[in-house]
């Protein structure tokens, strides 16, 4: 039996009110925990693929998912735009990315998105 099942209801109400927590907050926290668990599973399943990226591919992947355009990436890394495009193709193939949502999912799971 978990601690929550043994906690007297009045004590639970006091705890929630003390920390200004609502039942909705608990539900949101539960969804957050479930989401984190799914991401953790995704990372476990895809870590080998992600680690197969070269250092340059990893740099470019991070820049792409943070909204940089090919020309901006090329200028920032002092390489040709066609080289950036080639790296993007390699990233897409290595990570098996079909849509922009796949790129985002990887970026989110591997904490590459700027805040």
N, C-alpha and C positions, 0 to 999 in steps of 0.2 A: 504494500500500500504506500502510495506517495505521501509526502508531507502535507500536500494540499488537501488530501482526503481526511487527514487527522486534525486539521486546523479548525477550531471552532468558528462558526459562521460570523459571530460578532468580532472576533479577532481579525478575520479576513476583511470585514467591512472597515474596521479601524485602519488596517494596513493600507487598503485602497484609498481611503479618504486622506490619510496622512501624506501619501505620495501623490495625491490628486490624480489618481488613476481611475478611469472609467472602464466599464465592461467592454466598450468599443475599443479602448486602447489595448486591452488584453487580446481581443480578436485580431487587431492590426498587428500586434507583436507576434501572434501565432502565425499569421500569413508571412510576416517577415522571416521568421525562423524556417518555415517551410520553403520559402524562396531561397534562403541561404543554403539549405540542405540540397535543393535541386542544383544550385550552382556548384556546390562542392562536389556533387556526383558528376556533373558535367566536366569539371576540371580534372577529376580523377580519370575519367574516360578519355580525355583529350590532351592530357599533359604531354604525352610522348609526341603527338602531332605538333603541338605548339613549340616544344623544345627542338623540333627538327628545323625550325626557321633559323636562317643565318642571322648574324647580328644586324646586317643591313636590312634584311626582310623584316625583322622585328621592329627596327626603327621606323620603317615605312608603314608597317601595319599600324603602329601607334599613331603616326601622323594622319593616316587615312581615316581611322575611326574617330579621330578628333576633328574631322572636317577639313583637313588640308587638301587642296587640289594638287593634281600631278605637277603642275608648273611650280607651285609653291614648295612642294617637297623637293623637286629637282634643284631649285635655287638654294634651299636651306642645306641640302646635302652636297652641293656642288657636283651634281651629276646631270646627265641628259634626261629630258622627259621620257624618251623612249626606254631608258634604263629603269626608270621608276615603273613604267608600264610593264616591263618584263618582270620586275620583282613582284608587282601586284598579281600577275598571272601565276607566278610560282607560289605565292602565298595562298591564292585561291585554290590551287591544286593540292598543295600540301595539307591545308586545313579542310579541304572538301567543302568550300563555301559556295553556295548556289545563289544566295540572295544577300542584299544589304543587311537584312535582319540576322543572317548567319554571322556576318562580320561583327555586328553589334553584340550578339550573344557571346561570342568569343571575347570581345573587348571587355564586356561587363564581367564575365566570369574570371578573367585574368587581370582585372583591375587596371585596365589601360585607359579608361576614360578620364579626362581631366574634369575636375569639379567646377 
